[in-house]
Amino acid sequence: MKRALTCIVFFASLIAIWELVARYGGYSQVMFPPPSNVAKYIWQSAGDGTLGSATLVTVKRLLIGYAIGLLLGIPLGLFTAKFKIFQDTVGVLALGMQALPSVCWVPLALVWFGQTEAAMLFVVIMGTLWSVIIATSDGVRSMPPIYLRAAKTMGSTGLHSWIRVILPASLPYLVGGMKQGWAFAWRSLMAAEIFVTILTGFGLGQLLNYGRDLLAMDQVMAVMVVLIVIGLLADKLLFAPWERFLHRRWGTGTLK
């Protein structure tokens, strides 16, 4: 209860300061809108369905591309950890590609796929894939060797060792990589939606870009607020439960 009250007071204070500065700080409310204007836009666009449909389009693209990135990245990460040839090739490639800004994939996606959903998915997959490969590989290599030796002593070999021993032992690293991959995928998709206009799907990135073109900063800030809320919900609903479970399972929770 005390923590919730502290959070409410903190964010309410931030909003109040923002409102006062925007209204009485001598700034143009067109360029620096107060939170009341941003809230008004969110209410209106949610009422007419604009914000809701854009959010659904963006989240759908993100989930599909992220899922494909996981399906490709986890096996490649396992192979990278297991085989030296994969470590020297795929592992090095993943390290290099992870350092590449996500927006760099947008021109290639446009040339290869045109202004289509495939271009969006390609950028999201590229934003997800490399961090998942690295996290999976690091997780497997960081597993105490005694786990695998004990499993082999009890008769575990081949695929059984991978599924029942290696993969569970590397889960803390893997979940961290999945979380990082989600963040990279999210940023990649926003870059793609800002630069690519697809008539079949109007996402949050396009909504933000059109707000910039129209100098509607209340629209821009409203979309930014929605993006922050989606990010927080994803962390609390998707990753935080996994992290709490793994901390309890491995006894690595914070002492209180």
C-alpha positions as CSV (number, residue, x, y, z in Angstrom):
1,M,0.0,0.0,0.0
2,K,2.8,2.4,0.9
3,R,4.6,1.6,-2.4
4,A,1.5,2.2,-4.4
5,L,0.9,5.5,-2.6
6,T,4.5,6.6,-3.3
7,C,4.2,5.8,-7.0
8,I,0.9,7.7,-7.2
9,V,2.4,10.8,-5.5
10,F,5.5,10.6,-7.7
11,F,3.7,10.5,-11.0
12,A,1.0,12.9,-10.0
13,S,3.7,15.4,-9.1
14,L,5.4,14.9,-12.4
15,I,2.1,15.5,-14.3
16,A,1.4,18.6,-12.2
17,I,4.8,20.1,-12.9
18,W,4.4,19.3,-16.6
19,E,1.0,21.0,-16.6
20,L,2.3,24.1,-14.8
21,V,5.4,24.5,-17.0
22,A,3.4,24.0,-20.2
23,R,0.7,26.5,-19.3
24,Y,2.7,29.2,-17.5
25,G,6.2,28.7,-18.6
26,G,5.9,30.9,-21.7
27,Y,5.9,28.0,-24.1
28,S,3.6,27.5,-27.1
29,Q,1.0,24.9,-26.1
30,V,1.0,23.7,-29.7
31,M,4.7,22.8,-29.5
32,F,4.7,21.8,-25.8
33,P,1.2,20.7,-24.9
34,P,0.1,20.3,-21.3
35,P,-0.9,16.8,-20.1
36,S,-4.6,17.9,-20.2
37,N,-4.4,18.4,-23.9
38,V,-2.6,15.0,-24.4
39,A,-5.3,13.3,-22.3
40,K,-8.0,15.0,-24.3
41,Y,-6.5,13.7,-27.6
42,I,-6.2,10.2,-26.1
43,W,-9.9,10.3,-25.0
44,Q,-11.1,11.5,-28.4
45,S,-8.9,9.1,-30.5
46,A,-9.9,6.2,-28.3
47,G,-13.5,7.2,-28.7
48,D,-13.4,7.3,-32.5
49,G,-11.4,4.1,-32.7
50,T,-8.2,5.6,-34.2
51,L,-5.9,4.9,-31.3
52,G,-7.4,1.5,-30.6
53,S,-7.0,0.2,-34.2
54,A,-3.5,1.6,-34.5
55,T,-2.5,-0.1,-31.3
56,L,-3.9,-3.4,-32.4
57,V,-2.1,-3.2,-35.8
58,T,1.2,-2.4,-34.1
59,V,0.9,-5.1,-31.4
60,K,0.0,-7.7,-33.9
61,R,3.0,-6.9,-36.0
62,L,5.2,-7.0,-32.9
63,L,4.0,-10.3,-31.6
64,I,4.2,-12.1,-34.9
65,G,7.7,-10.8,-35.7
66,Y,8.9,-11.4,-32.1
67,A,7.6,-15.0,-32.1
68,I,9.4,-15.7,-35.4
69,G,12.6,-14.2,-34.0
70,L,12.3,-16.5,-30.9
71,L,11.7,-19.6,-33.0
72,L,14.8,-18.9,-35.1
73,G,17.0,-17.4,-32.3
74,I,16.7,-20.1,-29.6
75,P,17.7,-23.1,-31.8
76,L,20.6,-21.0,-33.3
77,G,21.7,-20.0,-29.9
78,L,21.7,-23.6,-28.7
79,F,23.8,-24.7,-31.8
80,T,26.1,-21.8,-31.2
81,A,26.8,-22.9,-27.6
82,K,27.2,-26.6,-28.6
83,F,29.2,-26.5,-31.8
84,K,32.5,-24.6,-32.3
85,I,31.8,-23.9,-36.0
86,F,28.5,-22.1,-35.1
87,Q,30.3,-20.1,-32.3
88,D,32.9,-18.9,-34.8
89,T,30.3,-18.0,-37.5
90,V,26.8,-17.4,-36.2
91,G,28.0,-16.2,-32.8
92,V,30.4,-13.6,-34.3
93,L,27.7,-12.5,-36.8
94,A,25.2,-12.1,-33.9
95,L,27.6,-10.0,-31.9
96,G,28.1,-7.7,-34.9
97,M,24.5,-7.5,-35.9
98,Q,23.3,-6.7,-32.4
99,A,25.4,-3.5,-32.4
100,L,23.7,-2.4,-35.7
101,P,21.0,0.2,-35.1
102,S,17.6,-1.3,-35.9
103,V,16.7,1.6,-38.3
104,C,19.5,0.4,-40.6
105,W,17.3,-2.6,-41.6
106,V,14.5,-0.3,-42.9
107,P,16.0,0.7,-46.3
108,L,16.9,-3.0,-47.0
109,A,13.4,-4.1,-46.1
110,L,11.9,-1.5,-48.4
111,V,14.0,-2.5,-51.3
112,W,13.6,-6.2,-50.8
113,F,9.9,-6.4,-49.8
114,G,8.4,-3.0,-50.8
115,Q,5.8,-1.2,-48.7
116,T,4.3,-4.5,-47.3
117,E,3.7,-6.2,-44.1
118,A,6.7,-8.5,-44.9
119,A,8.9,-5.4,-44.6
120,M,7.6,-4.7,-41.2
121,L,8.0,-8.3,-40.0
122,F,11.6,-8.5,-41.4
123,V,12.7,-5.4,-39.4
124,V,11.1,-6.8,-36.2
125,I,12.7,-10.2,-36.7
126,M,16.1,-8.6,-37.2
127,G,15.6,-6.6,-34.1
128,T,14.8,-9.8,-32.1
129,L,17.0,-12.5,-33.5
130,W,20.5,-11.5,-32.6
131,S,20.0,-10.7,-28.9
132,V,18.1,-14.0,-28.4
133,I,20.9,-16.0,-30.1
134,I,23.5,-14.3,-27.8
135,A,21.5,-14.8,-24.7
136,T,20.7,-18.4,-25.4
137,S,24.3,-19.2,-26.2
138,D,25.6,-17.4,-23.1
139,G,23.1,-19.2,-20.9
140,V,24.0,-22.6,-22.1
141,R,27.8,-22.0,-21.8
142,S,27.2,-20.5,-18.3
143,M,25.5,-23.7,-17.0
144,P,27.6,-25.5,-14.4
145,P,29.1,-28.6,-16.1
146,I,28.2,-30.7,-13.1
147,Y,24.5,-30.5,-14.1
148,L,25.1,-32.2,-17.5
149,R,27.5,-34.8,-15.9
150,A,25.0,-35.7,-13.3
151,A,22.3,-36.0,-15.9
152,K,24.5,-38.3,-18.1
153,T,25.2,-40.4,-15.0
154,M,21.4,-40.9,-14.6
155,G,21.0,-41.9,-18.2
156,S,20.1,-38.6,-19.8
157,T,21.4,-38.3,-23.4
158,G,20.8,-36.5,-26.6
159,L,17.5,-34.6,-27.0
160,H,16.4,-35.4,-23.4
161,S,19.5,-33.6,-22.0
162,W,18.8,-30.6,-24.1
163,I,15.1,-30.3,-23.2
164,R,15.2,-31.4,-19.5
165,V,18.7,-30.2,-18.4
166,I,20.4,-27.7,-20.6
167,L,17.4,-25.5,-21.6
168,P,15.9,-25.2,-18.1
169,A,19.3,-24.4,-16.6
170,S,19.8,-21.6,-19.1
171,L,16.4,-20.1,-18.6
172,P,17.5,-17.1,-16.5
173,Y,19.8,-16.0,-19.3
174,L,17.2,-16.8,-21.9
175,V,14.4,-14.8,-20.3
176,G,16.8,-11.9,-20.1
177,G,17.6,-12.2,-23.8
178,M,13.9,-12.5,-24.6
179,K,13.3,-9.3,-22.7
180,Q,16.1,-7.5,-24.5
181,G,14.9,-8.9,-27.8
182,W,11.4,-7.5,-27.1
183,A,12.9,-4.1,-26.5
184,F,14.9,-4.2,-29.7
185,A,11.9,-5.5,-31.6
186,W,9.7,-2.7,-30.3
187,R,12.3,0.0,-31.3
188,S,12.7,-1.7,-34.7
189,L,9.0,-1.7,-35.4
190,M,8.6,2.0,-34.5
191,A,11.4,2.9,-36.8
192,A,9.8,0.8,-39.6
193,E,6.3,2.3,-39.0
194,I,7.6,5.9,-39.0
195,F,9.4,5.4,-42.4
196,V,7.1,3.0,-44.1
197,T,3.5,3.7,-44.9
198,I,1.3,0.6,-45.5
199,L,-2.3,1.2,-46.6
200,T,-3.3,-2.2,-45.2
201,G,-2.3,-1.3,-41.6
202,F,-2.1,2.1,-39.9
203,G,0.1,1.6,-36.8
204,L,1.2,3.8,-33.9
205,G,4.4,4.7,-35.7
206,Q,2.5,6.2,-38.6
207,L,0.2,8.0,-36.1
208,L,3.2,9.5,-34.4
209,N,4.8,10.5,-37.8
210,Y,1.6,12.1,-39.0
211,G,1.4,14.1,-35.7
212,R,4.8,15.4,-36.4
213,D,3.9,16.4,-40.0
214,L,0.8,18.2,-38.8
215,L,2.7,19.8,-35.8
216,A,0.2,18.2,-33.5
217,M,2.5,17.6,-30.6
218,D,-0.4,16.5,-28.4
219,Q,-0.9,13.6,-30.8
220,V,2.8,12.8,-30.8
221,M,3.0,12.9,-27.0
222,A,-0.2,10.8,-26.7
223,V,1.3,8.1,-28.9
224,M,4.5,8.2,-26.8
225,V,2.4,7.7,-23.7
226,V,0.6,4.7,-25.2
227,L,4.0,3.2,-26.2
228,I,5.2,3.6,-22.6
229,V,2.1,2.0,-21.3
230,I,2.4,-1.0,-23.7
231,G,6.0,-1.4,-22.7
232,L,5.2,-1.4,-19.0
233,L,2.3,-3.9,-19.4
234,A,4.5,-6.2,-21.5
235,D,7.1,-6.2,-18.7
236,K,4.6,-6.7,-15.9
237,L,2.5,-9.3,-17.6
238,L,5.0,-11.2,-19.8
239,F,8.5,-11.0,-18.3
240,A,8.1,-10.2,-14.6
241,P,6.2,-13.4,-13.7
242,W,8.9,-15.5,-15.4
243,E,11.6,-13.6,-13.6
244,R,9.9,-14.0,-10.2
245,F,9.4,-17.7,-10.9
246,L,13.1,-18.2,-11.8
247,H,14.3,-16.2,-8.8
248,R,12.2,-18.5,-6.5
249,R,13.3,-21.6,-8.4
250,W,17.0,-20.9,-8.3
251,G,17.0,-19.1,-5.0
252,T,18.4,-15.8,-6.4
253,G,15.7,-13.4,-5.2
254,T,16.6,-10.2,-3.4
255,L,16.8,-10.5,0.3
256,K,14.5,-8.3,2.3
